[in-house]
Amino acid sequence: MANSVLPRSVQQLINEFARLPGVGPKSAARLTFFLLRASDTQALDLADALREMKELTQFCSTCHNITEQDPCEICTGVGRDQGVLCVVEEPLDVLAIERSRAFNGRYHVLHGAISPVEGIGPEDLKIEQLISRTDHEPFREIILATNPTLEGESTAMYIQRRLDGKGIKLTRLARGLPVGGDLEYTDEITLGRALDGRQEL
């Protein structure tokens, strides 16, 4: 949306910010005007960080996570359990799992989930690369950590079918109640899964 009141360069930055996910026109304008008032150093540091990120990052040829070296540090990590592989939809999922410090295996990033509505099929994801890894690496367990959405479940089921007969243990992340949550506010599906996955004390 052009605005004759604003200089072209300012409007162009607003438009670019507005193209980012989760950033609406008002937020885009606020970010732009913040940078206009910021020191030259702060604004140029942001520009340099963006340029450096685009120039230095790539996808790991093994796990397809974001990295500056290929293969990435996780794939080459000596202390990692080489026999356990966690399959996730996006690089941000790797970050979330690593923050938990509860997993010490390796990863495979699919870069999305199967979604016929959006025209995303298995061939658009890194599924063939996953199948190939199972032929060449001795995994004893693969954790299908796709999101608990219709697309995530469909993707996990598709991968499960593709890996059938390979003798690898396939698991899914447990689902249940969030810490600090109240039962009365929990949806029926989550509560049902929590009951199904109950553990002996």
BALOBA-1460 file (C-alpha; in Angstrom, 3 decimals):
// residues 201
<rec num="1" residu="m" x="0.000" y="0.000" z="0.000"/>
<rec num="2" residu="a" x="1.665" y="3.212" z="-1.189"/>
<rec num="3" residu="n" x="1.477" y="6.339" z="0.961"/>
<rec num="4" residu="s" x="2.360" y="9.665" z="-0.670"/>
<rec num="5" residu="v" x="2.899" y="11.282" z="2.748"/>
<rec num="6" residu="l" x="5.928" y="9.054" z="3.429"/>
<rec num="7" residu="p" x="9.227" y="9.065" z="1.551"/>
<rec num="8" residu="r" x="9.536" y="6.117" z="-0.827"/>
<rec num="9" residu="s" x="12.403" y="4.504" z="1.134"/>
<rec num="10" residu="v" x="10.413" y="4.595" z="4.389"/>
<rec num="11" residu="q" x="7.325" y="3.116" z="2.753"/>
<rec num="12" residu="q" x="9.451" y="0.418" z="1.115"/>
<rec num="13" residu="l" x="10.834" y="-0.684" z="4.514"/>
<rec num="14" residu="i" x="7.322" y="-0.752" z="5.994"/>
<rec num="15" residu="n" x="6.211" y="-2.944" z="3.086"/>
<rec num="16" residu="e" x="9.156" y="-5.323" z="3.597"/>
<rec num="17" residu="f" x="8.485" y="-5.655" z="7.337"/>
<rec num="18" residu="a" x="4.791" y="-6.301" z="6.597"/>
<rec num="19" residu="r" x="5.767" y="-9.305" z="4.463"/>
<rec num="20" residu="l" x="7.209" y="-11.056" z="7.543"/>
<rec num="21" residu="p" x="4.996" y="-13.660" z="9.257"/>
<rec num="22" residu="g" x="3.110" y="-12.250" z="12.235"/>
<rec num="23" residu="v" x="3.884" y="-8.635" z="11.352"/>
<rec num="24" residu="g" x="0.881" y="-6.561" z="10.345"/>
<rec num="25" residu="p" x="0.892" y="-3.063" z="8.768"/>
<rec num="26" residu="k" x="0.837" y="-1.270" z="12.147"/>
<rec num="27" residu="s" x="3.693" y="-3.340" z="13.581"/>
<rec num="28" residu="a" x="5.655" y="-2.845" z="10.363"/>
<rec num="29" residu="a" x="5.223" y="0.924" z="10.650"/>
<rec num="30" residu="r" x="6.259" y="0.877" z="14.339"/>
<rec num="31" residu="l" x="9.425" y="-1.099" z="13.536"/>
<rec num="32" residu="t" x="10.295" y="1.256" z="10.690"/>
<rec num="33" residu="f" x="9.839" y="4.408" z="12.758"/>
<rec num="34" residu="f" x="11.828" y="2.840" z="15.605"/>
<rec num="35" residu="l" x="14.729" y="2.337" z="13.209"/>
<rec num="36" residu="l" x="14.343" y="5.887" z="11.890"/>
<rec num="37" residu="r" x="14.812" y="7.224" z="15.426"/>
<rec num="38" residu="a" x="17.537" y="4.703" z="16.326"/>
<rec num="39" residu="s" x="21.211" y="5.554" z="16.060"/>
<rec num="40" residu="d" x="22.936" y="4.927" z="12.747"/>
<rec num="41" residu="t" x="24.978" y="2.210" z="14.463"/>
<rec num="42" residu="q" x="21.914" y="0.281" z="15.655"/>
<rec num="43" residu="a" x="20.185" y="0.425" z="12.277"/>
<rec num="44" residu="l" x="23.307" y="-0.516" z="10.340"/>
<rec num="45" residu="d" x="24.094" y="-3.340" z="12.792"/>
<rec num="46" residu="l" x="20.672" y="-4.791" z="11.962"/>
<rec num="47" residu="a" x="21.379" y="-4.494" z="8.236"/>
<rec num="48" residu="d" x="24.801" y="-6.130" z="8.678"/>
<rec num="49" residu="a" x="23.310" y="-8.977" z="10.763"/>
<rec num="50" residu="l" x="20.728" y="-9.691" z="8.044"/>
<rec num="51" residu="r" x="23.348" y="-9.656" z="5.302"/>
<rec num="52" residu="e" x="25.729" y="-11.874" z="7.283"/>
<rec num="53" residu="m" x="22.970" y="-14.373" z="8.074"/>
<rec num="54" residu="k" x="22.047" y="-14.710" z="4.409"/>
<rec num="55" residu="e" x="25.679" y="-15.005" z="3.310"/>
<rec num="56" residu="l" x="26.923" y="-17.443" z="5.949"/>
<rec num="57" residu="t" x="24.046" y="-19.812" z="6.667"/>
<rec num="58" residu="q" x="23.143" y="-22.926" z="4.716"/>
<rec num="59" residu="f" x="21.285" y="-26.175" z="5.287"/>
<rec num="60" residu="c" x="23.209" y="-29.149" z="6.640"/>
<rec num="61" residu="s" x="23.505" y="-31.780" z="3.912"/>
<rec num="62" residu="t" x="22.835" y="-34.525" z="6.490"/>
<rec num="63" residu="c" x="20.002" y="-33.311" z="8.747"/>
<rec num="64" residu="h" x="18.860" y="-30.198" z="6.793"/>
<rec num="65" residu="n" x="19.021" y="-27.948" z="9.857"/>
<rec num="66" residu="i" x="20.355" y="-24.401" z="9.555"/>
<rec num="67" residu="t" x="24.126" y="-24.195" z="9.975"/>
<rec num="68" residu="e" x="27.233" y="-22.223" z="9.097"/>
<rec num="69" residu="q" x="29.292" y="-25.398" z="8.601"/>
<rec num="70" residu="d" x="28.443" y="-28.568" z="6.709"/>
<rec num="71" residu="p" x="27.828" y="-31.025" z="8.271"/>
<rec num="72" residu="c" x="26.443" y="-29.146" z="11.272"/>
<rec num="73" residu="e" x="27.720" y="-29.282" z="14.860"/>
<rec num="74" residu="i" x="24.890" y="-31.576" z="15.959"/>
<rec num="75" residu="c" x="25.590" y="-34.129" z="13.226"/>
<rec num="76" residu="t" x="29.305" y="-34.127" z="14.047"/>
<rec num="77" residu="g" x="28.832" y="-33.948" z="17.842"/>
<rec num="78" residu="v" x="30.936" y="-36.667" z="19.467"/>
<rec num="79" residu="g" x="28.818" y="-36.963" z="22.620"/>
<rec num="80" residu="r" x="25.543" y="-37.411" z="20.752"/>
<rec num="81" residu="d" x="23.627" y="-40.700" z="20.639"/>
<rec num="82" residu="q" x="24.069" y="-41.737" z="17.008"/>
<rec num="83" residu="g" x="21.339" y="-44.369" z="17.218"/>
<rec num="84" residu="v" x="18.398" y="-42.086" z="18.012"/>
<rec num="85" residu="l" x="16.958" y="-39.722" z="15.393"/>
<rec num="86" residu="c" x="14.326" y="-37.062" z="16.064"/>
<rec num="87" residu="v" x="12.293" y="-36.024" z="13.013"/>
<rec num="88" residu="v" x="10.874" y="-32.489" z="13.184"/>
<rec num="89" residu="e" x="9.029" y="-30.186" z="10.802"/>
<rec num="90" residu="e" x="11.122" y="-27.008" z="11.078"/>
<rec num="91" residu="p" x="14.539" y="-25.789" z="12.309"/>
<rec num="92" residu="l" x="12.741" y="-23.896" z="15.106"/>
<rec num="93" residu="d" x="11.589" y="-27.283" z="16.443"/>
<rec num="94" residu="v" x="15.226" y="-28.330" z="16.841"/>
<rec num="95" residu="l" x="15.827" y="-25.168" z="18.856"/>
<rec num="96" residu="a" x="12.856" y="-25.911" z="21.117"/>
<rec num="97" residu="i" x="13.944" y="-29.507" z="21.781"/>
<rec num="98" residu="e" x="17.558" y="-28.482" z="22.404"/>
<rec num="99" residu="r" x="16.377" y="-25.906" z="24.957"/>
<rec num="100" residu="s" x="14.649" y="-28.707" z="26.893"/>
<rec num="101" residu="r" x="18.014" y="-30.499" z="27.341"/>
<rec num="102" residu="a" x="16.047" y="-33.748" z="27.390"/>
<rec num="103" residu="f" x="17.324" y="-35.135" z="24.069"/>
<rec num="104" residu="n" x="20.869" y="-36.014" z="23.103"/>
<rec num="105" residu="g" x="20.413" y="-37.739" z="19.757"/>
<rec num="106" residu="r" x="20.427" y="-36.405" z="16.214"/>
<rec num="107" residu="y" x="17.819" y="-34.684" z="14.054"/>
<rec num="108" residu="h" x="16.202" y="-34.694" z="10.648"/>
<rec num="109" residu="v" x="14.354" y="-31.531" z="9.557"/>
<rec num="110" residu="l" x="11.550" y="-32.071" z="7.041"/>
<rec num="111" residu="h" x="11.005" y="-28.367" z="6.240"/>
<rec num="112" residu="g" x="7.234" y="-28.559" z="6.507"/>
<rec num="113" residu="a" x="4.393" y="-31.047" z="6.726"/>
<rec num="114" residu="i" x="2.188" y="-32.773" z="4.172"/>
<rec num="115" residu="s" x="-0.741" y="-30.464" z="3.406"/>
<rec num="116" residu="p" x="-2.864" y="-31.203" z="0.324"/>
<rec num="117" residu="v" x="-4.806" y="-27.969" z="0.916"/>
<rec num="118" residu="e" x="-1.603" y="-25.949" z="0.500"/>
<rec num="119" residu="g" x="-0.343" y="-28.182" z="-2.296"/>
<rec num="120" residu="i" x="2.495" y="-29.644" z="-0.197"/>
<rec num="121" residu="g" x="3.112" y="-33.321" z="-0.888"/>
<rec num="122" residu="p" x="5.734" y="-35.775" z="0.414"/>
<rec num="123" residu="e" x="7.981" y="-34.916" z="-2.545"/>
<rec num="124" residu="d" x="8.171" y="-31.286" z="-1.320"/>
<rec num="125" residu="l" x="9.665" y="-32.327" z="2.019"/>
<rec num="126" residu="k" x="12.963" y="-33.976" z="3.039"/>
<rec num="127" residu="i" x="11.312" y="-37.396" z="3.404"/>
<rec num="128" residu="e" x="13.305" y="-39.211" z="0.704"/>
<rec num="129" residu="q" x="16.489" y="-37.964" z="2.354"/>
<rec num="130" residu="l" x="15.214" y="-39.405" z="5.656"/>
<rec num="131" residu="i" x="14.543" y="-42.794" z="4.073"/>
<rec num="132" residu="s" x="18.023" y="-42.714" z="2.548"/>
<rec num="133" residu="r" x="19.581" y="-41.979" z="5.944"/>
<rec num="134" residu="t" x="17.921" y="-45.055" z="7.439"/>
<rec num="135" residu="d" x="19.573" y="-47.150" z="4.721"/>
<rec num="136" residu="h" x="23.046" y="-45.866" z="5.578"/>
<rec num="137" residu="e" x="22.968" y="-45.053" z="9.308"/>
<rec num="138" residu="p" x="22.289" y="-47.553" z="12.116"/>
<rec num="139" residu="f" x="19.319" y="-45.959" z="13.870"/>
<rec num="140" residu="r" x="17.661" y="-48.068" z="16.548"/>
<rec num="141" residu="e" x="14.892" y="-45.519" z="17.224"/>
<rec num="142" residu="i" x="13.261" y="-42.723" z="15.247"/>
<rec num="143" residu="i" x="11.113" y="-40.217" z="17.134"/>
<rec num="144" residu="l" x="8.433" y="-38.703" z="14.904"/>
<rec num="145" residu="a" x="8.171" y="-35.277" z="16.553"/>
<rec num="146" residu="t" x="5.871" y="-33.620" z="14.041"/>
<rec num="147" residu="n" x="3.309" y="-31.164" z="15.373"/>
<rec num="148" residu="p" x="0.014" y="-32.502" z="16.834"/>
<rec num="149" residu="t" x="-1.961" y="-31.034" z="13.927"/>
<rec num="150" residu="l" x="-3.813" y="-32.755" z="11.090"/>
<rec num="151" residu="e" x="-0.848" y="-32.060" z="8.798"/>
<rec num="152" residu="g" x="1.683" y="-33.228" z="11.383"/>
<rec num="153" residu="e" x="-0.234" y="-36.436" z="12.068"/>
<rec num="154" residu="s" x="-0.587" y="-37.147" z="8.329"/>
<rec num="155" residu="t" x="3.139" y="-36.608" z="7.844"/>
<rec num="156" residu="a" x="4.003" y="-38.944" z="10.743"/>
<rec num="157" residu="m" x="1.676" y="-41.651" z="9.392"/>
<rec num="158" residu="y" x="3.188" y="-41.352" z="5.912"/>
<rec num="159" residu="i" x="6.732" y="-41.667" z="7.305"/>
<rec num="160" residu="q" x="5.636" y="-44.610" z="9.463"/>
<rec num="161" residu="r" x="4.360" y="-46.428" z="6.359"/>
<rec num="162" residu="r" x="7.576" y="-45.676" z="4.461"/>
<rec num="163" residu="l" x="9.736" y="-47.018" z="7.289"/>
<rec num="164" residu="d" x="7.636" y="-50.125" z="7.869"/>
<rec num="165" residu="g" x="9.708" y="-53.288" z="7.707"/>
<rec num="166" residu="k" x="13.074" y="-51.627" z="8.340"/>
<rec num="167" residu="g" x="13.276" y="-52.958" z="11.894"/>
<rec num="168" residu="i" x="13.620" y="-49.512" z="13.451"/>
<rec num="169" residu="k" x="11.639" y="-48.643" z="16.587"/>
<rec num="170" residu="l" x="9.281" y="-45.732" z="15.780"/>
<rec num="171" residu="t" x="7.947" y="-43.518" z="18.561"/>
<rec num="172" residu="r" x="5.837" y="-40.343" z="18.885"/>
<rec num="173" residu="l" x="6.149" y="-37.590" z="21.442"/>
<rec num="174" residu="a" x="3.770" y="-38.070" z="24.365"/>
<rec num="175" residu="r" x="0.862" y="-35.664" z="24.563"/>
<rec num="176" residu="g" x="-0.936" y="-34.508" z="27.628"/>
<rec num="177" residu="l" x="-1.477" y="-31.744" z="30.105"/>
<rec num="178" residu="p" x="0.787" y="-28.688" z="30.258"/>
<rec num="179" residu="v" x="2.511" y="-27.973" z="33.566"/>
<rec num="180" residu="g" x="0.455" y="-25.410" z="35.456"/>
<rec num="181" residu="g" x="-2.683" y="-26.106" z="33.424"/>
<rec num="182" residu="d" x="-6.168" y="-26.641" z="34.870"/>
<rec num="183" residu="l" x="-8.225" y="-29.694" z="33.917"/>
<rec num="184" residu="e" x="-11.384" y="-27.636" z="33.461"/>
<rec num="185" residu="y" x="-9.751" y="-25.565" z="30.698"/>
<rec num="186" residu="t" x="-8.216" y="-28.523" z="28.869"/>
<rec num="187" residu="d" x="-9.721" y="-29.552" z="25.526"/>
<rec num="188" residu="e" x="-11.198" y="-33.044" z="25.216"/>
<rec num="189" residu="i" x="-8.584" y="-34.406" z="22.803"/>
<rec num="190" residu="t" x="-5.640" y="-33.357" z="24.988"/>
<rec num="191" residu="l" x="-7.319" y="-34.710" z="28.103"/>
<rec num="192" residu="g" x="-8.114" y="-38.002" z="26.358"/>
<rec num="193" residu="r" x="-4.498" y="-38.403" z="25.241"/>
<rec num="194" residu="a" x="-3.292" y="-37.598" z="28.746"/>
<rec num="195" residu="l" x="-5.502" y="-40.382" z="30.109"/>
<rec num="196" residu="d" x="-4.361" y="-42.823" z="27.411"/>
<rec num="197" residu="g" x="-0.714" y="-42.038" z="28.168"/>
<rec num="198" residu="r" x="-0.996" y="-42.212" z="31.947"/>
<rec num="199" residu="q" x="1.969" y="-43.700" z="33.796"/>
<rec num="200" residu="e" x="2.230" y="-45.918" z="36.828"/>
<rec num="201" residu="l" x="3.459" y="-44.155" z="39.977"/>
